[in-house]
Amino acid sequence: MMGRLTLMYVCLLFNLILDVQFQIATARRTECESSSSTSSTTFSTPWELEKIFKDRCHKHVNSCPFSTGKNCDDLWNTFHDSFAYKDPCINESDYTEYFNKAKHYTRKDKTLFYSGVQPYEESHKDPIPYTTLENTLIGNMLDKVDTWCGKYDDQGINYVQCPDRNYCMRPLSTAKCAFWIKASIEFAQLATGQVQVLLDGAKKNGDPAYDSDSFFSRYELPHLNTEKVTMVNILVMYSTKKSFYSVVAIC
């Protein structure tokens, strides 16, 4: 038992009980997850990053009551200043001002974490309404953006090539990884009531569903507020079929 936090392990036969559609988690933090990552794939900051950021911001502000009143131009400027004109290796603390401006509360009992699997967030009939990090204002604006990084020159942003996670002397201190670490911590700290955790029970080679090296294990679980979170429901998924309804996140 962790303080007031009661852990409830609920193993559900995925394809018989819970209508949840999921995919192997690749969207936001794959290269930041494993300490043994050796991917040689390189990316650069997309030229349209500002447009992507602002378009998503305006859409979220207009649809989510919790983010109403946020200033998208100011958020972009603050986000830009968090990493631009800096070394490509930065700290989570570089994003502190941005997160203070962008974060918003989520609904009680509706927070959904995942590790190894990721719920689809497209609209389907009779969705299960939970909130994932990607559907908060903070997560949505950078979701599925391959990478971004700064550099010391007139542009301030590197549009040619950003280093991978192995480049930095301090692990996971690329601009993208530092961002998602900070985002995961902030998201966990805002959770209230009962929270849900999706784990992959169908891993190859008999690997356990719970990965002690995952983002959830390292940055989300330890930062749940035990004064506000009353229960953690762990949902272990045993099917990889994709013929089910999705979890549709709500802000």
C-alpha positions, -999 to +999 in steps of 0.1 A: +000+000+000+014+035-009-001+059+016-037+063+009-033+048-026-050+014-029-037-007-058-063-029-074-050-054-099-078-061-123-068-087-150-094-086-177-097-109-207-095-082-233-115-096-261-144-108-239-149-082-213-136-047-222-143-031-256-110-012-259-090-009-291-053-004-288-020-005-307+016-009-297+027+024-283+048+042-309+033+077-311+051+100-287+081+086-269+093+053-283+130+064-286+127+078-250+113+045-235+141+020-235+175+026-220+189+002-246+175+019-276+199+018-306+177+033-333+197+049-361+167+068-375+173+106-374+147+134-376+148+171-377+124+198-364+096+200-389+094+234-407+057+235-400+061+230-362+046+264-353+016+258-375+010+223-361+013+236-326-010+266-330-036+247-351-039+220-325-039+245-297-068+266-312-088+234-318-083+222-282-091+255-266-123+257-286-134+222-277-122+216-241-137+236-212-106+231-191-083+248-216-107+277-225-089+310-222-054+297-230-035+320-254-021+299-282+003+326-294+017+330-259+020+293-254+039+289-287+063+317-278+069+301-243+074+267-258+097+281-285+118+298-258+121+266-238+144+250-264+153+275-291+188+291-292+200+264-268+220+232-270+200+203-283+204+186-249+183+204-223+166+196-190+130+191-180+132+223-161+136+243-193+099+236-199+087+247-165+073+281-176+056+265-206+039+238-185+028+263-159+009+281-186-004+251-206-014+225-180-051+222-170-071+200-148-086+167-159-119+150-149-120+130-117-119+092-122-111+096-160-073+096-161-059+068-183-022+057-184-008+031-206+025+011-209+033-010-239+000-004-255-018+028-266-056+032-270-068+046-302-084+080-297-107+081-327-144+084-324-163+051-324-197+040-313-202+038-275-166+049-266-152+046-231-145+082-221-111+085-205-084+111-207-049+102-219-019+125-219-022+130-256-057+146-253-047+172-228-036+205-242+000+198-233+002+164-249-020+170-279+000+199-294+032+177-297+017+143-302+033+123-331+058+151-338+090+132-345+113+156-328+124+191-323+156+208-310+174+241-308+208+254-319+230+284-314+225+305-345+201+331-360+173+306-365+175+292-330+158+259-342+176+230-360+156+221-391+183+199-405+190+171-379+184+167-343+205+143-322+191+110-309+189+101-273+224+086-272+240+120-282+235+137-249+257+130-219+227+129-196+203+102-206+169+113-220+179+150-222+170+156-259+144+184-262+117+158-271+125+133-243+129+160-217+095+173-228+077+140-225+093+132-191+080+166-178+046+160-195+042+126-179+051+139-145+026+168-147-001+146-161+003+121-132+003+149-106-031+162-118-049+128-117-077+125-091-100+097-079-096+063-096-071+060-124-068+034-151-036+017-164-035-003-196-007-030-197+002-054-225-003-090-214+005-104-248+042-095-251+065-117-270+091-140-252+069-141-221+080-106-209+059-093-180+031-069-186+046-044-162+078-029-174+099-013-146+118+007-172+087+023-188+076+059-187+046+049-165+069+031-140+096+058-139+077+091-142+040+086-138+033+061-111+058+077-086+042+111-091+006+102-085-007+123-056-016+098-029-038+125-012-060+127-044-058+093-061-079+067-043-073+036-065-053+024-095-072-001-117-047-021-137-061-035-169-040-062-185-048-067-221-044-102-236-056-097-272-041-076-300-072-078-322-083-045-336-120-051-340-132-033-309-143+001-299-117+026-288-111+045-257-120+080-267-101+105-245-119+135-231-103+166-219 
